[in-house]
Structures are given as C-alpha cells and as structure tokens.
Amino acid sequence: MTVLIEYPPGDPGTPPHRHSGPAFGYMLEGEMLFELEGEPERVIKAGETFWEPGGDVIHYQDGNNRTDSWSRFLVTMMCAPGQPMLTLVDDEELAQRKDRRAPRST
C-alpha cells in the first residue's frame, strides 16, 4: 500500500506504533522528526528517504518538524498476511521497552 501522509505545521504525527512489514518513505515537502526504537531521533528533509524494518520495532515519531509549513511524504508499506498495517503501542508497552529507546537529543 502506498499513501500520501500530510501533516500541518507543528503536528506531532502518529502516536508510537509499529508496522507488520517494512515501510519505505520519501519526503516530498518540509521536514519530519523521525525516531525508531534503538536509533537516535533525526530530521528527514524534503528529497530524503527513510525506511522502517517493520515487525516488533516501535516507530516513536513521524511528526512535522516545522511550525511554519506543511510536511508531506509518500510511504509504501508491505503488510504481513493476516496482520494489520499499523498497530498503536500503548503506554504500558512503552514503559516495558524504555531501555530500547535511544537517548533523546532534547
């Protein structure tokens, strides 16, 4: 499945989640604050790409990093058969896995 994701200025994006299969993205416009489990947060800018391995890895952030412009990106996700494309992660699981999150820059 390929979708266009659009976030208005300052939008924090999707809450922590995971995908059942890999996801590949291309930033069309603006900037996205991006953070996967075990990796430091980083900013993806227009013209850059990103990917997520899917499975058990938590995707913590994908929000608009700018407060003055929209953020738009294309993402192609491959779903594991019989599983949902996106599953939100609850606070209890986040607390259990806090040791897997890289130190934050802020």
CNS distance restraints for C-alpha pairs under 8 A (distance, minus, plus):
assign (resid   1 and name CA) (resid  76 and name CA) 5.54 0.50 0.50
assign (resid   1 and name CA) (resid  77 and name CA) 5.38 0.50 0.50
assign (resid   1 and name CA) (resid  78 and name CA) 6.53 0.50 0.50
assign (resid   2 and name CA) (resid  74 and name CA) 6.91 0.50 0.50
assign (resid   2 and name CA) (resid  75 and name CA) 5.55 0.50 0.50
assign (resid   2 and name CA) (resid  76 and name CA) 4.15 0.50 0.50
assign (resid   2 and name CA) (resid  77 and name CA) 6.36 0.50 0.50
assign (resid   3 and name CA) (resid  74 and name CA) 5.75 0.50 0.50
assign (resid   3 and name CA) (resid  75 and name CA) 5.59 0.50 0.50
assign (resid   3 and name CA) (resid  76 and name CA) 6.57 0.50 0.50
assign (resid   4 and name CA) (resid  72 and name CA) 7.03 0.50 0.50
assign (resid   4 and name CA) (resid  73 and name CA) 5.83 0.50 0.50
assign (resid   4 and name CA) (resid  74 and name CA) 4.61 0.50 0.50
assign (resid   4 and name CA) (resid  75 and name CA) 6.60 0.50 0.50
assign (resid   5 and name CA) (resid  72 and name CA) 5.64 0.50 0.50
assign (resid   5 and name CA) (resid  73 and name CA) 5.39 0.50 0.50
assign (resid   5 and name CA) (resid  74 and name CA) 6.22 0.50 0.50
assign (resid   5 and name CA) (resid  75 and name CA) 7.52 0.50 0.50
assign (resid   6 and name CA) (resid  70 and name CA) 7.03 0.50 0.50
assign (resid   6 and name CA) (resid  71 and name CA) 5.71 0.50 0.50
assign (resid   6 and name CA) (resid  72 and name CA) 4.48 0.50 0.50
assign (resid   6 and name CA) (resid  73 and name CA) 6.72 0.50 0.50
assign (resid   7 and name CA) (resid  11 and name CA) 5.72 0.50 0.50
assign (resid   7 and name CA) (resid  13 and name CA) 6.77 0.50 0.50
assign (resid   7 and name CA) (resid  63 and name CA) 7.13 0.50 0.50
assign (resid   7 and name CA) (resid  64 and name CA) 6.01 0.50 0.50
assign (resid   7 and name CA) (resid  70 and name CA) 5.79 0.50 0.50
assign (resid   7 and name CA) (resid  71 and name CA) 5.15 0.50 0.50
assign (resid   7 and name CA) (resid  72 and name CA) 6.49 0.50 0.50
assign (resid   8 and name CA) (resid  64 and name CA) 7.11 0.50 0.50
assign (resid   8 and name CA) (resid  69 and name CA) 6.85 0.50 0.50
assign (resid   8 and name CA) (resid  70 and name CA) 4.65 0.50 0.50
assign (resid   8 and name CA) (resid  71 and name CA) 6.47 0.50 0.50
assign (resid   9 and name CA) (resid  64 and name CA) 6.30 0.50 0.50
assign (resid   9 and name CA) (resid  65 and name CA) 7.83 0.50 0.50
assign (resid   9 and name CA) (resid  66 and name CA) 5.72 0.50 0.50
assign (resid   9 and name CA) (resid  67 and name CA) 4.37 0.50 0.50
assign (resid   9 and name CA) (resid  68 and name CA) 5.47 0.50 0.50
assign (resid   9 and name CA) (resid  69 and name CA) 5.04 0.50 0.50
assign (resid   9 and name CA) (resid  70 and name CA) 5.12 0.50 0.50
assign (resid   9 and name CA) (resid  71 and name CA) 7.20 0.50 0.50
assign (resid  10 and name CA) (resid  63 and name CA) 7.54 0.50 0.50
assign (resid  10 and name CA) (resid  64 and name CA) 5.50 0.50 0.50
assign (resid  10 and name CA) (resid  65 and name CA) 6.42 0.50 0.50
assign (resid  10 and name CA) (resid  66 and name CA) 5.67 0.50 0.50
assign (resid  10 and name CA) (resid  67 and name CA) 4.46 0.50 0.50
assign (resid  10 and name CA) (resid  68 and name CA) 7.64 0.50 0.50
assign (resid  11 and name CA) (resid  63 and name CA) 5.75 0.50 0.50
assign (resid  11 and name CA) (resid  64 and name CA) 5.36 0.50 0.50
assign (resid  11 and name CA) (resid  65 and name CA) 7.98 0.50 0.50
assign (resid  12 and name CA) (resid  61 and name CA) 7.52 0.50 0.50
assign (resid  12 and name CA) (resid  62 and name CA) 7.12 0.50 0.50
assign (resid  12 and name CA) (resid  63 and name CA) 4.13 0.50 0.50
assign (resid  12 and name CA) (resid  64 and name CA) 6.06 0.50 0.50
assign (resid  13 and name CA) (resid  61 and name CA) 6.95 0.50 0.50
assign (resid  13 and name CA) (resid  62 and name CA) 5.41 0.50 0.50
assign (resid  13 and name CA) (resid  63 and name CA) 3.86 0.50 0.50
assign (resid  13 and name CA) (resid  64 and name CA) 6.68 0.50 0.50
assign (resid  14 and name CA) (resid  61 and name CA) 7.04 0.50 0.50
assign (resid  14 and name CA) (resid  62 and name CA) 6.45 0.50 0.50
assign (resid  14 and name CA) (resid  63 and name CA) 6.94 0.50 0.50
assign (resid  15 and name CA) (resid  60 and name CA) 6.85 0.50 0.50
assign (resid  15 and name CA) (resid  61 and name CA) 7.01 0.50 0.50
assign (resid  15 and name CA) (resid  88 and name CA) 6.81 0.50 0.50
assign (resid  15 and name CA) (resid  89 and name CA) 7.81 0.50 0.50
assign (resid  16 and name CA) (resid  58 and name CA) 6.60 0.50 0.50
assign (resid  16 and name CA) (resid  59 and name CA) 5.58 0.50 0.50
assign (resid  16 and name CA) (resid  60 and name CA) 4.31 0.50 0.50
assign (resid  16 and name CA) (resid  61 and name CA) 6.48 0.50 0.50
assign (resid  16 and name CA) (resid  88 and name CA) 5.99 0.50 0.50
assign (resid  16 and name CA) (resid  89 and name CA) 5.56 0.50 0.50
assign (resid  16 and name CA) (resid  90 and name CA) 7.90 0.50 0.50
assign (resid  17 and name CA) (resid  58 and name CA) 5.62 0.50 0.50
assign (resid  17 and name CA) (resid  59 and name CA) 5.31 0.50 0.50
assign (resid  17 and name CA) (resid  60 and name CA) 6.60 0.50 0.50
assign (resid  17 and name CA) (resid  86 and name CA) 6.67 0.50 0.50
assign (resid  17 and name CA) (resid  87 and name CA) 5.43 0.50 0.50
assign (resid  17 and name CA) (resid  88 and name CA) 4.17 0.50 0.50
assign (resid  17 and name CA) (resid  89 and name CA) 5.01 0.50 0.50
assign (resid  18 and name CA) (resid  54 and name CA) 6.41 0.50 0.50
assign (resid  18 and name CA) (resid  55 and name CA) 6.86 0.50 0.50
assign (resid  18 and name CA) (resid  56 and name CA) 6.76 0.50 0.50
assign (resid  18 and name CA) (resid  57 and name CA) 6.13 0.50 0.50
assign (resid  18 and name CA) (resid  58 and name CA) 4.97 0.50 0.50
assign (resid  18 and name CA) (resid  59 and name CA) 5.68 0.50 0.50
assign (resid  18 and name CA) (resid  86 and name CA) 5.81 0.50 0.50
assign (resid  18 and name CA) (resid  87 and name CA) 5.47 0.50 0.50
assign (resid  18 and name CA) (resid  88 and name CA) 6.61 0.50 0.50
assign (resid  18 and name CA) (resid  89 and name CA) 7.24 0.50 0.50
assign (resid  19 and name CA) (resid  23 and name CA) 7.48 0.50 0.50
assign (resid  19 and name CA) (resid  54 and name CA) 4.80 0.50 0.50
assign (resid  19 and name CA) (resid  55 and name CA) 6.01 0.50 0.50
assign (resid  19 and name CA) (resid  56 and name CA) 7.92 0.50 0.50
assign (resid  19 and name CA) (resid  57 and name CA) 7.97 0.50 0.50
assign (resid  19 and name CA) (resid  77 and name CA) 7.88 0.50 0.50
assign (resid  19 and name CA) (resid  79 and name CA) 7.38 0.50 0.50
assign (resid  19 and name CA) (resid  84 and name CA) 7.68 0.50 0.50
assign (resid  19 and name CA) (resid  85 and name CA) 5.53 0.50 0.50
assign (resid  19 and name CA) (resid  86 and name CA) 4.73 0.50 0.50
assign (resid  19 and name CA) (resid  87 and name CA) 6.45 0.50 0.50
assign (resid  20 and name CA) (resid  54 and name CA) 5.32 0.50 0.50
assign (resid  20 and name CA) (resid  55 and name CA) 4.77 0.50 0.50
assign (resid  20 and name CA) (resid  56 and name CA) 7.72 0.50 0.50
assign (resid  20 and name CA) (resid  78 and name CA) 7.63 0.50 0.50
assign (resid  20 and name CA) (resid  79 and name CA) 5.46 0.50 0.50
assign (resid  20 and name CA) (resid  80 and name CA) 5.39 0.50 0.50
assign (resid  20 and name CA) (resid  83 and name CA) 6.44 0.50 0.50
assign (resid  20 and name CA) (resid  84 and name CA) 6.60 0.50 0.50
assign (resid  20 and name CA) (resid  85 and name CA) 5.76 0.50 0.50
assign (resid  20 and name CA) (resid  86 and name CA) 6.77 0.50 0.50
assign (resid  21 and name CA) (resid  53 and name CA) 6.77 0.50 0.50
assign (resid  21 and name CA) (resid  54 and name CA) 4.34 0.50 0.50
assign (resid  21 and name CA) (resid  55 and name CA) 5.70 0.50 0.50
assign (resid  21 and name CA) (resid  77 and name CA) 6.79 0.50 0.50
assign (resid  21 and name CA) (resid  78 and name CA) 5.04 0.50 0.50
assign (resid  21 and name CA) (resid  79 and name CA) 4.78 0.50 0.50
assign (resid  21 and name CA) (resid  80 and name CA) 5.43 0.50 0.50
assign (resid  21 and name CA) (resid  85 and name CA) 7.50 0.50 0.50
assign (resid  22 and name CA) (resid  51 and name CA) 7.26 0.50 0.50
assign (resid  22 and name CA) (resid  52 and name CA) 5.53 0.50 0.50
assign (resid  22 and name CA) (resid  53 and name CA) 4.56 0.50 0.50
assign (resid  22 and name CA) (resid  54 and name CA) 4.38 0.50 0.50
assign (resid  22 and name CA) (resid  55 and name CA) 7.56 0.50 0.50
assign (resid  22 and name CA) (resid  77 and name CA) 5.93 0.50 0.50
assign (resid  22 and name CA) (resid  78 and name CA) 5.59 0.50 0.50
assign (resid  22 and name CA) (resid  79 and name CA) 7.48 0.50 0.50
assign (resid  23 and name CA) (resid  51 and name CA) 5.48 0.50 0.50
assign (resid  23 and name CA) (resid  52 and name CA) 5.10 0.50 0.50
assign (resid  23 and name CA) (resid  53 and name CA) 6.68 0.50 0.50
assign (resid  23 and name CA) (resid  54 and name CA) 6.73 0.50 0.50
assign (resid  23 and name CA) (resid  75 and name CA) 6.57 0.50 0.50
assign (resid  23 and name CA) (resid  76 and name CA) 5.55 0.50 0.50
assign (resid  23 and name CA) (resid  77 and name CA) 4.22 0.50 0.50
assign (resid  23 and name CA) (resid  78 and name CA) 6.33 0.50 0.50
assign (resid  24 and name CA) (resid  49 and name CA) 7.52 0.50 0.50
assign (resid  24 and name CA) (resid  50 and name CA) 5.96 0.50 0.50
assign (resid  24 and name CA) (resid  51 and name CA) 4.37 0.50 0.50
assign (resid  24 and name CA) (resid  52 and name CA) 6.58 0.50 0.50
assign (resid  24 and name CA) (resid  75 and name CA) 5.49 0.50 0.50
assign (resid  24 and name CA) (resid  76 and name CA) 5.23 0.50 0.50
assign (resid  24 and name CA) (resid  77 and name CA) 6.47 0.50 0.50
assign (resid  25 and name CA) (resid  49 and name CA) 5.50 0.50 0.50
assign (resid  25 and name CA) (resid  50 and name CA) 5.12 0.50 0.50
assign (resid  25 and name CA) (resid  51 and name CA) 5.98 0.50 0.50
assign (resid  25 and name CA) (resid  73 and name CA) 6.75 0.50 0.50
assign (resid  25 and name CA) (resid  74 and name CA) 5.47 0.50 0.50
assign (resid  25 and name CA) (resid  75 and name CA) 4.11 0.50 0.50
assign (resid  25 and name CA) (resid  76 and name CA) 6.29 0.50 0.50
assign (resid  26 and name CA) (resid  46 and name CA) 7.87 0.50 0.50
assign (resid  26 and name CA) (resid  47 and name CA) 6.81 0.50 0.50
assign (resid  26 and name CA) (resid  48 and name CA) 6.01 0.50 0.50
assign (resid  26 and name CA) (resid  49 and name CA) 4.43 0.50 0.50
assign (resid  26 and name CA) (resid  50 and name CA) 6.52 0.50 0.50
assign (resid  26 and name CA) (resid  73 and name CA) 5.58 0.50 0.50
assign (resid  26 and name CA) (resid  74 and name CA) 5.30 0.50 0.50
assign (resid  26 and name CA) (resid  75 and name CA) 6.47 0.50 0.50
assign (resid  27 and name CA) (resid  31 and name CA) 7.49 0.50 0.50
assign (resid  27 and name CA) (resid  32 and name CA) 7.97 0.50 0.50
assign (resid  27 and name CA) (resid  44 and name CA) 7.01 0.50 0.50
assign (resid  27 and name CA) (resid  45 and name CA) 6.28 0.50 0.50
assign (resid  27 and name CA) (resid  46 and name CA) 4.72 0.50 0.50
assign (resid  27 and name CA) (resid  47 and name CA) 5.53 0.50 0.50
assign (resid  27 and name CA) (resid  48 and name CA) 5.59 0.50 0.50
assign (resid  27 and name CA) (resid  49 and name CA) 6.12 0.50 0.50
assign (resid  27 and name CA) (resid  72 and name CA) 6.34 0.50 0.50
assign (resid  27 and name CA) (resid  73 and name CA) 4.32 0.50 0.50
assign (resid  27 and name CA) (resid  74 and name CA) 6.54 0.50 0.50
assign (resid  28 and name CA) (resid  46 and name CA) 5.05 0.50 0.50
assign (resid  28 and name CA) (resid  47 and name CA) 6.06 0.50 0.50
assign (resid  28 and name CA) (resid  71 and name CA) 7.74 0.50 0.50
assign (resid  28 and name CA) (resid  72 and name CA) 5.43 0.50 0.50
assign (resid  28 and name CA) (resid  73 and name CA) 4.99 0.50 0.50
assign (resid  28 and name CA) (resid  74 and name CA) 7.10 0.50 0.50
assign (resid  29 and name CA) (resid  45 and name CA) 7.40 0.50 0.50
assign (resid  29 and name CA) (resid  46 and name CA) 4.76 0.50 0.50
assign (resid  29 and name CA) (resid  47 and name CA) 7.67 0.50 0.50
assign (resid  29 and name CA) (resid  70 and name CA) 7.16 0.50 0.50
assign (resid  29 and name CA) (resid  71 and name CA) 5.44 0.50 0.50
assign (resid  29 and name CA) (resid  72 and name CA) 5.06 0.50 0.50
assign (resid  29 and name CA) (resid  73 and name CA) 6.83 0.50 0.50
assign (resid  30 and name CA) (resid  45 and name CA) 6.14 0.50 0.50
assign (resid  30 and name CA) (resid  46 and name CA) 5.55 0.50 0.50
assign (resid  30 and name CA) (resid  64 and name CA) 7.59 0.50 0.50
assign (resid  30 and name CA) (resid  65 and name CA) 7.85 0.50 0.50
assign (resid  30 and name CA) (resid  66 and name CA) 7.11 0.50 0.50
assign (resid  30 and name CA) (resid  69 and name CA) 6.59 0.50 0.50
assign (resid  30 and name CA) (resid  70 and name CA) 6.02 0.50 0.50
assign (resid  30 and name CA) (resid  71 and name CA) 4.49 0.50 0.50
assign (resid  30 and name CA) (resid  72 and name CA) 6.61 0.50 0.50
assign (resid  31 and name CA) (resid  43 and name CA) 6.46 0.50 0.50
assign (resid  31 and name CA) (resid  44 and name CA) 5.57 0.50 0.50
assign (resid  31 and name CA) (resid  45 and name CA) 4.51 0.50 0.50
assign (resid  31 and name CA) (resid  46 and name CA) 6.28 0.50 0.50
assign (resid  31 and name CA) (resid  64 and name CA) 5.99 0.50 0.50
assign (resid  31 and name CA) (resid  65 and name CA) 5.32 0.50 0.50
assign (resid  31 and name CA) (resid  66 and name CA) 6.39 0.50 0.50
assign (resid  31 and name CA) (resid  71 and name CA) 5.81 0.50 0.50
assign (resid  32 and name CA) (resid  43 and name CA) 5.56 0.50 0.50
assign (resid  32 and name CA) (resid  44 and name CA) 5.15 0.50 0.50
assign (resid  32 and name CA) (resid  45 and name CA) 6.61 0.50 0.50
assign (resid  32 and name CA) (resid  62 and name CA) 5.87 0.50 0.50
assign (resid  32 and name CA) (resid  63 and name CA) 5.46 0.50 0.50
assign (resid  32 and name CA) (resid  64 and name CA) 4.72 0.50 0.50
assign (resid  32 and name CA) (resid  65 and name CA) 4.96 0.50 0.50
assign (resid  32 and name CA) (resid  66 and name CA) 7.82 0.50 0.50
assign (resid  32 and name CA) (resid  71 and name CA) 6.70 0.50 0.50
assign (resid  33 and name CA) (resid  41 and name CA) 6.87 0.50 0.50
assign (resid  33 and name CA) (resid  42 and name CA) 5.87 0.50 0.50
assign (resid  33 and name CA) (resid  43 and name CA) 4.68 0.50 0.50
assign (resid  33 and name CA) (resid  44 and name CA) 6.48 0.50 0.50
assign (resid  33 and name CA) (resid  61 and name CA) 6.25 0.50 0.50
assign (resid  33 and name CA) (resid  62 and name CA) 5.45 0.50 0.50
assign (resid  33 and name CA) (resid  63 and name CA) 5.51 0.50 0.50
assign (resid  33 and name CA) (resid  64 and name CA) 6.28 0.50 0.50
assign (resid  33 and name CA) (resid  65 and name CA) 5.22 0.50 0.50
assign (resid  34 and name CA) (resid  41 and name CA) 5.59 0.50 0.50
assign (resid  34 and name CA) (resid  42 and name CA) 5.38 0.50 0.50
assign (resid  34 and name CA) (resid  43 and name CA) 5.95 0.50 0.50
assign (resid  34 and name CA) (resid  44 and name CA) 6.77 0.50 0.50
assign (resid  34 and name CA) (resid  60 and name CA) 7.51 0.50 0.50
assign (resid  34 and name CA) (resid  61 and name CA) 5.00 0.50 0.50
assign (resid  34 and name CA) (resid  62 and name CA) 4.80 0.50 0.50
assign (resid  34 and name CA) (resid  63 and name CA) 7.21 0.50 0.50
assign (resid  35 and name CA) (resid  39 and name CA) 6.54 0.50 0.50
assign (resid  35 and name CA) (resid  40 and name CA) 6.30 0.50 0.50
assign (resid  35 and name CA) (resid  41 and name CA) 4.33 0.50 0.50
assign (resid  35 and name CA) (resid  42 and name CA) 6.43 0.50 0.50
assign (resid  35 and name CA) (resid  59 and name CA) 6.09 0.50 0.50
assign (resid  35 and name CA) (resid  60 and name CA) 5.38 0.50 0.50
assign (resid  35 and name CA) (resid  61 and name CA) 5.03 0.50 0.50
assign (resid  35 and name CA) (resid  62 and name CA) 7.03 0.50 0.50
assign (resid  36 and name CA) (resid  40 and name CA) 7.40 0.50 0.50
assign (resid  36 and name CA) (resid  41 and name CA) 7.27 0.50 0.50
assign (resid  36 and name CA) (resid  52 and name CA) 7.58 0.50 0.50
assign (resid  36 and name CA) (resid  57 and name CA) 7.12 0.50 0.50
assign (resid  36 and name CA) (resid  58 and name CA) 5.96 0.50 0.50
assign (resid  36 and name CA) (resid  59 and name CA) 4.52 0.50 0.50
assign (resid  36 and name CA) (resid  60 and name CA) 5.78 0.50 0.50
assign (resid  36 and name CA) (resid  61 and name CA) 7.32 0.50 0.50
assign (resid  36 and name CA) (resid 101 and name CA) 7.95 0.50 0.50
assign (resid  37 and name CA) (resid  57 and name CA) 5.92 0.50 0.50
assign (resid  37 and name CA) (resid  58 and name CA) 5.22 0.50 0.50
assign (resid  37 and name CA) (resid  59 and name CA) 6.24 0.50 0.50
assign (resid  37 and name CA) (resid  60 and name CA) 7.00 0.50 0.50
assign (resid  37 and name CA) (resid 100 and name CA) 6.15 0.50 0.50
assign (resid  37 and name CA) (resid 101 and name CA) 5.16 0.50 0.50
assign (resid  37 and name CA) (resid 102 and name CA) 6.88 0.50 0.50
assign (resid  38 and name CA) (resid 100 and name CA) 5.44 0.50 0.50
assign (resid  38 and name CA) (resid 101 and name CA) 5.05 0.50 0.50
assign (resid  38 and name CA) (resid 102 and name CA) 5.05 0.50 0.50
assign (resid  39 and name CA) (resid 101 and name CA) 7.13 0.50 0.50
assign (resid  39 and name CA) (resid 102 and name CA) 5.42 0.50 0.50
assign (resid  40 and name CA) (resid 102 and name CA) 5.25 0.50 0.50
assign (resid  40 and name CA) (resid 103 and name CA) 6.60 0.50 0.50
assign (resid  40 and name CA) (resid 104 and name CA) 6.52 0.50 0.50
assign (resid  40 and name CA) (resid 105 and name CA) 7.82 0.50 0.50
assign (resid  41 and name CA) (resid 102 and name CA) 7.91 0.50 0.50
assign (resid  41 and name CA) (resid 104 and name CA) 6.68 0.50 0.50
assign (resid  41 and name CA) (resid 105 and name CA) 7.39 0.50 0.50
assign (resid  43 and name CA) (resid  65 and name CA) 7.37 0.50 0.50
assign (resid  44 and name CA) (resid  48 and name CA) 6.19 0.50 0.50
assign (resid  44 and name CA) (resid  49 and name CA) 7.30 0.50 0.50
assign (resid  44 and name CA) (resid  50 and name CA) 7.55 0.50 0.50
assign (resid  52 and name CA) (resid  59 and name CA) 7.86 0.50 0.50
assign (resid  53 and name CA) (resid  57 and name CA) 7.13 0.50 0.50
assign (resid  58 and name CA) (resid  89 and name CA) 7.64 0.50 0.50
assign (resid  64 and name CA) (resid  70 and name CA) 7.19 0.50 0.50
assign (resid  64 and name CA) (resid  71 and name CA) 5.47 0.50 0.50
assign (resid  65 and name CA) (resid  71 and name CA) 7.88 0.50 0.50
assign (resid  66 and name CA) (resid  70 and name CA) 7.43 0.50 0.50
assign (resid  66 and name CA) (resid  71 and name CA) 7.68 0.50 0.50
assign (resid  77 and name CA) (resid  85 and name CA) 7.47 0.50 0.50
assign (resid  78 and name CA) (resid  85 and name CA) 7.62 0.50 0.50
assign (resid  79 and name CA) (resid  83 and name CA) 6.83 0.50 0.50
assign (resid  79 and name CA) (resid  84 and name CA) 7.02 0.50 0.50
assign (resid  79 and name CA) (resid  85 and name CA) 5.34 0.50 0.50
assign (resid  80 and name CA) (resid  84 and name CA) 7.74 0.50 0.50
assign (resid  80 and name CA) (resid  85 and name CA) 7.73 0.50 0.50
assign (resid  89 and name CA) (resid  93 and name CA) 6.52 0.50 0.50
assign (resid  89 and name CA) (resid  94 and name CA) 6.89 0.50 0.50
assign (resid  90 and name CA) (resid  94 and name CA) 6.40 0.50 0.50
assign (resid  91 and name CA) (resid  95 and name CA) 6.17 0.50 0.50
assign (resid  92 and name CA) (resid  96 and name CA) 6.31 0.50 0.50
assign (resid  93 and name CA) (resid  97 and name CA) 6.19 0.50 0.50
assign (resid  94 and name CA) (resid  98 and name CA) 5.89 0.50 0.50
assign (resid  97 and name CA) (resid 101 and name CA) 7.35 0.50 0.50
